[in-house]
Amino acid sequence: TSSTGGSGSSSVRTVAAGVEMGLYVVVANTFNIIGLESVSSDRSGFLIQLTTIIVPVLVAVKAKNMKAVDDVVWFACFLALGGIIIMNLDPTAFDDPNTSHSLGFSGGEVWIVGSAVLYSFQVVRIGDYARTVDPIRLSAAKAIVESIASWALVAVLLLVASDATPLDGQGAFAKYAQTSGISIKHFLQSIRTGFVGGTLPYDILARMAASIVWVGAMGTAGLVACQAYGQRFVNPSDANLIYSTQPIFTAAFAYLLLGEKMNTAECIGGAVVLCAVLLVAGKRKDKLDGT
């Protein structure tokens, strides 16, 4: 009986974890897309990396103790954030003396910062679940929730798209909803027309299917399984510091696959981020060695 009860409790916790993690990601992705309507992709990428600081803050707030995050980790987090800022520097942005530079946030940037906060909550909460929930089951539950929530969002967007009333003056979310809904509607119509008329090339269908499988298997299910398993052994602040190396890997793959070269700022910033990660790795090694 106790075994059955334990199994039932574990299943409930897995479902709860999948729902929570899935909704964090779906809502955060939606916020990010809304922000990208008026914010450049490189600026958005920088704002998303604010998770480097937000995660340790959330950990400290949750513990009601700033010392819950090691001083070395705090330093490394700010060092990594500095490296990310350097990577995103645009030397040509200050060539024109008449260009104004504001430290304020636009409406689109607020949406993106909101998505960074949600991504940070996801990192912290998956750390709570990681030691008690099987990574594969958590990955499956999260993927199912993301799929259901995404299809529900598409249905809502298509309903909004059916309204011919322009929503441009109703705020960023209303504009995003209508323009996205119209784009989805046109896409589905073009697919249907191509099927009926026999004008849809099979190679395009194959690429679409391959993209869906890749994103689903690697970018969603595989990603969460690896993250949940890894965070069994690494606390959220250290884990998110490791995740801050994402811009470095992005630049590396862009070079290998697309031939894009890193500029001086990206090289220096990437080196700073790596130093921050190695700093925390060295701290963890010292603890394991008992020194």
SULJO-V412226 format. One record per residue. N is the residue number from 1. RES is the residue in one letter. PSI is psi in whole degrees, 0 to 359 (* if undefined). NEAR is the number of other ideal C-beta (glycine too) atoms within 10 Angstrom. Layout:
# SULJO-V412226
n->[N;N]
res->[RES;RES]
psi->[PSI;PSI]
near->[NEAR;NEAR]
This chain:
# SULJO-V412226
n->[1;2;3;4;5;6;7;8;9;10;11;12;13;14;15;16;17;18;19;20;21;22;23;24;25;26;27;28;29;30;31;32;33;34;35;36;37;38;39;40;41;42;43;44;45;46;47;48;49;50;51;52;53;54;55;56;57;58;59;60;61;62;63;64;65;66;67;68;69;70;71;72;73;74;75;76;77;78;79;80;81;82;83;84;85;86;87;88;89;90;91;92;93;94;95;96;97;98;99;100;101;102;103;104;105;106;107;108;109;110;111;112;113;114;115;116;117;118;119;120;121;122;123;124;125;126;127;128;129;130;131;132;133;134;135;136;137;138;139;140;141;142;143;144;145;146;147;148;149;150;151;152;153;154;155;156;157;158;159;160;161;162;163;164;165;166;167;168;169;170;171;172;173;174;175;176;177;178;179;180;181;182;183;184;185;186;187;188;189;190;191;192;193;194;195;196;197;198;199;200;201;202;203;204;205;206;207;208;209;210;211;212;213;214;215;216;217;218;219;220;221;222;223;224;225;226;227;228;229;230;231;232;233;234;235;236;237;238;239;240;241;242;243;244;245;246;247;248;249;250;251;252;253;254;255;256;257;258;259;260;261;262;263;264;265;266;267;268;269;270;271;272;273;274;275;276;277;278;279;280;281;282;283;284;285;286;287;288;289;290;291]
res->[T;S;S;T;G;G;S;G;S;S;S;V;R;T;V;A;A;G;V;E;M;G;L;Y;V;V;V;A;N;T;F;N;I;I;G;L;E;S;V;S;S;D;R;S;G;F;L;I;Q;L;T;T;I;I;V;P;V;L;V;A;V;K;A;K;N;M;K;A;V;D;D;V;V;W;F;A;C;F;L;A;L;G;G;I;I;I;M;N;L;D;P;T;A;F;D;D;P;N;T;S;H;S;L;G;F;S;G;G;E;V;W;I;V;G;S;A;V;L;Y;S;F;Q;V;V;R;I;G;D;Y;A;R;T;V;D;P;I;R;L;S;A;A;K;A;I;V;E;S;I;A;S;W;A;L;V;A;V;L;L;L;V;A;S;D;A;T;P;L;D;G;Q;G;A;F;A;K;Y;A;Q;T;S;G;I;S;I;K;H;F;L;Q;S;I;R;T;G;F;V;G;G;T;L;P;Y;D;I;L;A;R;M;A;A;S;I;V;W;V;G;A;M;G;T;A;G;L;V;A;C;Q;A;Y;G;Q;R;F;V;N;P;S;D;A;N;L;I;Y;S;T;Q;P;I;F;T;A;A;F;A;Y;L;L;L;G;E;K;M;N;T;A;E;C;I;G;G;A;V;V;L;C;A;V;L;L;V;A;G;K;R;K;D;K;L;D;G;T]
psi->[316;326;318;318;320;321;319;319;320;319;318;317;322;315;316;317;317;318;313;310;319;316;323;311;316;313;318;317;321;315;318;318;319;316;325;348;331;3;139;155;323;322;319;316;321;315;324;327;359;347;334;326;324;319;307;328;315;320;316;318;317;320;351;37;116;336;358;337;125;144;323;322;318;312;316;324;314;326;317;319;320;319;320;321;316;318;331;5;139;102;335;351;339;13;325;112;341;354;130;143;116;142;356;165;136;172;319;323;328;319;317;321;323;320;323;321;317;319;322;318;322;319;317;315;326;334;326;322;335;324;350;353;135;128;320;317;321;317;316;315;317;318;319;315;316;319;312;313;322;316;323;319;318;318;317;318;322;325;318;322;335;346;120;352;122;137;21;326;9;13;168;320;318;318;315;315;314;314;320;318;318;319;317;318;314;321;312;322;320;323;315;316;320;320;311;316;354;25;4;111;140;332;328;318;319;319;319;316;317;320;317;315;317;310;319;314;315;312;343;287;308;321;312;321;314;318;314;319;314;322;2;333;350;132;161;320;315;319;315;332;322;320;337;351;358;314;328;313;324;313;321;315;327;324;314;320;328;353;12;137;145;138;179;316;319;321;315;313;319;322;322;316;317;321;320;316;317;328;314;322;320;322;317;322;320;320;319;326;350;21;*]
near->[5;6;7;8;9;10;10;10;11;14;13;10;16;20;16;13;25;23;16;19;26;23;16;23;22;20;15;21;17;21;23;21;15;24;26;17;15;15;22;11;8;11;17;20;18;21;23;20;25;18;26;26;18;21;30;27;17;21;22;16;12;13;11;7;10;13;9;15;21;17;10;14;23;17;13;27;25;14;20;28;20;15;27;25;14;18;26;17;15;12;9;6;9;10;8;8;5;4;8;5;6;6;4;5;13;14;13;19;17;15;25;27;16;18;26;24;18;20;23;24;18;23;21;22;17;24;23;14;20;22;10;13;24;16;19;14;18;26;23;16;24;30;21;15;21;22;14;13;18;15;10;11;18;14;12;13;20;15;11;18;18;11;11;6;7;10;15;9;7;12;12;17;14;14;17;22;22;21;16;21;21;15;12;16;14;11;10;12;10;12;14;11;11;14;11;9;8;6;9;16;9;7;8;11;13;10;11;12;10;10;11;10;10;12;12;14;12;11;11;18;19;14;16;26;19;13;22;24;15;15;22;13;11;17;19;23;25;24;20;28;26;15;17;24;18;15;20;21;10;14;19;13;11;14;12;9;8;8;7;13;10;16;14;10;15;21;15;14;24;21;14;18;26;15;13;26;20;11;16;23;14;12;16;16;10;11;10;8;7;5;6]
